[in-house]
Amino acid sequence: MASDDTRSAEDRLIAELFAPLAMHPGALGLTDDAAFLTPGPGTDLVLTTDAVVAGVHFFPADDAHDIAKKALRVNFSDIAAKGATPRGFLVSLAIAPDTDVDWLRGFADGLRADSEMYNCPLLGGDTDRTPGPLAISVFMVGSVPNGAMVRRAGAKPRDRIFVTGTIGDASLGLQSRKGATWRLDHTQRDHLLSRYLLPRPRTVLADAIRTHASAAMDVSDGLVGDLAKLCRVSGIGGIVEVARVPLSDAARAVIAVDPAMRDLALTGGDDYEILCTVPPDRAASFRAAAQTAGVDVTEIGEVASGEGARFVDEAGRVLTFKQASFSHF
């Protein structure tokens, strides 16, 4: 007897792999063309979107589980830098011809894992075919108290410049993935590769950013270029002492072998750390809040009058870079 299931292959795919992730009532079980999200009283919604594309942001051979996590985490990073709490996401998946069901199951498992870890449910999305490459676009919604979103604009002269974590690991990890060795041991190489493959969004620091920072953004296109963007929008300048920029042991080992890699670490991108400015009378409180949250923060410079971001070496010389940041164009 013929099956009475008149659903398309796409409908069945969504019902099997993605509908179980859509537990929020506003997702309507992914049975509608849209979803709804009701803001809590006294809150603003914070909206962001980022895409990741095979051959640009990840290697086609990377594990589907990890690719899904990266697609989400680059958006969690943006939400955290605004001082916001993630509330839900939509995902659009353009599937290449060589993408099979096993890959899609792994991808859905990765979405589920991070959706649960960050308490951010799937609300909806779309699936399409593409001749290639595979592309994933995530639209994410967060929330903050009314008027409390931390913008790129807002930095003032004498504010201290902070970054979370360490800088440059992901860009060096990409080079390692492409075959660079630099005589690293396995632990060092694995660290760099993992930072490239799986960002570590600083969502636990969102409250501290919202409470203490005058301006903030995540570092996605490189510290040098992203600080320049923040300074430009804020209408100020910034001075960073390169020796104070936090580097991992693995990054230091690379630069010891190849000093030219210092510039790549500062400009290469994919760090997904938070860059923020903090008024001087709040700097100690910010450090304390970060310590309580379990996130390392480092003061690397100071906001100044004027325009533009300057990076200086130990002798106070202003450094120049061939390319200040990663660019798709």
TORRO-168294 format. One line per field, with one value per residue (C-alpha): residue number from 1; residue in one letter; x negated, y negated, z. Coordinates in steps of 0.2 Angstrom, whole numbers, m for minus. Example, Ala and Ser with C-alpha at 12.3 -4.5 7.8 and 13.67 -1.06 7.14 Angstrom:
2
pado: 1	2
marro: A	S
X: m62	m68
Y: 22	5
Z: 39	36
***
This chain:
329
pado: 1	2	3	4	5	6	7	8	9	10	11	12	13	14	15	16	17	18	19	20	21	22	23	24	25	26	27	28	29	30	31	32	33	34	35	36	37	38	39	40	41	42	43	44	45	46	47	48	49	50	51	52	53	54	55	56	57	58	59	60	61	62	63	64	65	66	67	68	69	70	71	72	73	74	75	76	77	78	79	80	81	82	83	84	85	86	87	88	89	90	91	92	93	94	95	96	97	98	99	100	101	102	103	104	105	106	107	108	109	110	111	112	113	114	115	116	117	118	119	120	121	122	123	124	125	126	127	128	129	130	131	132	133	134	135	136	137	138	139	140	141	142	143	144	145	146	147	148	149	150	151	152	153	154	155	156	157	158	159	160	161	162	163	164	165	166	167	168	169	170	171	172	173	174	175	176	177	178	179	180	181	182	183	184	185	186	187	188	189	190	191	192	193	194	195	196	197	198	199	200	201	202	203	204	205	206	207	208	209	210	211	212	213	214	215	216	217	218	219	220	221	222	223	224	225	226	227	228	229	230	231	232	233	234	235	236	237	238	239	240	241	242	243	244	245	246	247	248	249	250	251	252	253	254	255	256	257	258	259	260	261	262	263	264	265	266	267	268	269	270	271	272	273	274	275	276	277	278	279	280	281	282	283	284	285	286	287	288	289	290	291	292	293	294	295	296	297	298	299	300	301	302	303	304	305	306	307	308	309	310	311	312	313	314	315	316	317	318	319	320	321	322	323	324	325	326	327	328	329
marro: M	A	S	D	D	T	R	S	A	E	D	R	L	I	A	E	L	F	A	P	L	A	M	H	P	G	A	L	G	L	T	D	D	A	A	F	L	T	P	G	P	G	T	D	L	V	L	T	T	D	A	V	V	A	G	V	H	F	F	P	A	D	D	A	H	D	I	A	K	K	A	L	R	V	N	F	S	D	I	A	A	K	G	A	T	P	R	G	F	L	V	S	L	A	I	A	P	D	T	D	V	D	W	L	R	G	F	A	D	G	L	R	A	D	S	E	M	Y	N	C	P	L	L	G	G	D	T	D	R	T	P	G	P	L	A	I	S	V	F	M	V	G	S	V	P	N	G	A	M	V	R	R	A	G	A	K	P	R	D	R	I	F	V	T	G	T	I	G	D	A	S	L	G	L	Q	S	R	K	G	A	T	W	R	L	D	H	T	Q	R	D	H	L	L	S	R	Y	L	L	P	R	P	R	T	V	L	A	D	A	I	R	T	H	A	S	A	A	M	D	V	S	D	G	L	V	G	D	L	A	K	L	C	R	V	S	G	I	G	G	I	V	E	V	A	R	V	P	L	S	D	A	A	R	A	V	I	A	V	D	P	A	M	R	D	L	A	L	T	G	G	D	D	Y	E	I	L	C	T	V	P	P	D	R	A	A	S	F	R	A	A	A	Q	T	A	G	V	D	V	T	E	I	G	E	V	A	S	G	E	G	A	R	F	V	D	E	A	G	R	V	L	T	F	K	Q	A	S	F	S	H	F
X: 0	m7	m12	m1	m15	m14	m28	m42	m60	m64	m49	m54	m72	m67	m55	m68	m83	m79	m61	m67	m79	m65	m58	m53	m35	m37	m46	m29	m38	m45	m28	m25	m34	m39	m41	m38	m48	m40	m52	m52	m46	m59	m70	m77	m80	m98	m99	m115	m119	m134	m137	m151	m156	m165	m183	m182	m178	m180	m187	m175	m183	m180	m168	m149	m147	m161	m155	m138	m146	m157	m142	m133	m148	m153	m135	m136	m152	m143	m129	m141	m150	m134	m131	m116	m109	m106	m87	m86	m92	m87	m98	m98	m108	m113	m117	m130	m127	m140	m131	m124	m111	m125	m133	m116	m114	m131	m127	m110	m119	m131	m117	m109	m124	m128	m109	m108	m125	m121	m102	m98	m84	m82	m67	m67	m76	m77	m86	m91	m102	m117	m130	m142	m150	m141	m135	m127	m119	m113	m102	m102	m92	m98	m90	m96	m88	m80	m94	m108	m116	m134	m139	m155	m152	m155	m173	m180	m198	m207	m196	m206	m207	m204	m204	m198	m208	m222	m225	m231	m228	m215	m224	m240	m229	m223	m242	m245	m230	m238	m254	m265	m274	m286	m293	m278	m274	m257	m250	m254	m248	m232	m228	m230	m220	m206	m205	m203	m190	m180	m178	m175	m162	m163	m144	m148	m156	m140	m134	m151	m153	m135	m139	m157	m161	m159	m161	m163	m164	m170	m187	m182	m193	m209	m213	m222	m207	m193	m201	m202	m183	m179	m189	m182	m164	m168	m177	m193	m210	m218	m236	m240	m257	m260	m270	m254	m243	m240	m247	m246	m261	m258	m258	m273	m282	m277	m283	m300	m303	m295	m294	m284	m270	m267	m259	m247	m242	m237	m228	m223	m205	m194	m199	m181	m187	m179	m188	m181	m185	m182	m182	m197	m187	m178	m194	m197	m178	m179	m194	m185	m169	m179	m189	m172	m166	m182	m187	m205	m205	m221	m223	m232	m231	m222	m209	m216	m210	m212	m209	m214	m222	m241	m250	m268	m282	m293	m303	m287	m288	m272	m270	m263	m254	m253	m235	m226	m213	m205	m193	m182	m184
Y: 0	m17	m29	m43	m54	m68	m79	m83	m77	m94	m93	m76	m81	m96	m85	m72	m83	m100	m101	m91	m106	m119	m117	m136	m138	m152	m141	m132	m116	m122	m120	m138	m150	m161	m161	m173	m179	m190	m202	m202	m218	m232	m223	m227	m214	m213	m206	m200	m188	m180	m167	m154	m147	m131	m136	m153	m150	m131	m117	m106	m91	m98	m88	m93	m94	m107	m117	m119	m125	m137	m144	m147	m153	m167	m174	m171	m181	m196	m195	m194	m209	m219	m214	m204	m186	m175	m171	m161	m159	m155	m145	m145	m130	m130	m112	m107	m92	m81	m84	m68	m64	m58	m75	m83	m73	m78	m96	m95	m86	m101	m113	m104	m103	m122	m126	m117	m123	m142	m140	m147	m138	m135	m146	m142	m144	m137	m124	m126	m117	m126	m120	m125	m129	m124	m140	m142	m158	m161	m175	m177	m186	m192	m204	m217	m229	m244	m256	m245	m238	m242	m250	m252	m270	m277	m276	m292	m298	m290	m274	m259	m246	m228	m212	m195	m178	m178	m185	m177	m159	m156	m164	m155	m139	m141	m142	m126	m118	m123	m114	m127	m118	m130	m115	m115	m101	m92	m101	m118	m113	m106	m122	m133	m121	m121	m140	m141	m127	m131	m149	m152	m166	m175	m175	m173	m191	m199	m206	m213	m221	m229	m236	m242	m245	m261	m253	m235	m223	m206	m203	m194	m203	m205	m216	m230	m232	m230	m243	m255	m252	m255	m271	m278	m275	m283	m297	m295	m287	m273	m268	m250	m243	m227	m219	m219	m210	m193	m178	m160	m150	m142	m159	m164	m149	m152	m170	m165	m154	m167	m185	m190	m180	m193	m204	m190	m187	m205	m207	m189	m188	m174	m177	m180	m188	m204	m221	m234	m251	m254	m271	m271	m272	m256	m246	m237	m232	m226	m215	m208	m204	m195	m185	m180	m175	m165	m175	m182	m200	m211	m230	m233	m252	m268	m278	m295	m311	m312	m299	m281	m266	m266	m250	m254	m243	m243	m258	m268	m267	m266	m250	m249	m233	m228	m223	m229	m216	m202	m207	m196	m209
Z: 0	m5	9	14	18	6	13	2	6	13	25	31	33	44	54	58	61	65	73	88	92	91	108	111	109	97	85	82	79	63	55	50	39	53	72	86	101	115	123	142	150	150	137	120	107	100	82	73	58	52	38	37	20	15	9	17	36	37	27	18	27	44	55	52	71	73	58	66	82	73	64	80	90	79	82	101	101	93	106	121	115	116	134	128	133	118	116	100	82	64	52	33	26	7	4	m9	m20	m10	6	12	26	38	37	40	56	62	59	68	83	83	83	97	108	107	108	125	131	128	132	115	105	86	81	62	46	28	18	0	m13	m20	m33	m20	m9	6	16	33	38	56	62	81	94	111	124	136	148	139	132	139	123	122	106	96	99	116	120	128	130	145	144	146	131	136	127	133	131	119	102	86	89	76	62	66	68	50	44	54	46	29	33	43	58	66	76	88	99	98	112	105	87	94	104	88	78	90	92	73	72	88	94	113	114	130	134	153	152	145	161	165	148	150	167	164	146	137	120	114	99	96	87	71	58	68	83	73	61	73	85	71	67	86	86	70	76	93	85	95	94	103	108	111	117	107	121	132	119	127	117	121	124	107	98	107	101	83	84	92	77	64	70	55	62	75	62	57	75	77	60	55	63	69	87	93	109	115	113	125	132	151	160	172	188	182	177	193	195	177	181	196	187	174	186	194	177	174	159	157	152	149	148	132	130	132	122	116	108	89	77	73	82	84	89	97	100	116	110	107	88	79	69	51	44	26	29	45	45	36	22	11	m3
***
